[in-house]
């Protein structure tokens, strides 16, 4: 299972770095955030504004709404 997450991280970074202009000025909307896996990746990039939307119990329990 951990190997799958490492692959996801590598693919995400490769794709985002090809688009990289200035991630600090980006506003990101993450739809279907789930467990927050990609939310954490966006935070690591230091985006300007980050909004996650999800209605699943996994998302709601993670962020204590």
Secondary structure, 3 states (H helix, E strand, C coil): CHHHHHHHHHHHHHHHHHHCCCHHHCEEEEECCCCCHHHHHHHHHCCCEEEEECCCHHHHHHCCC
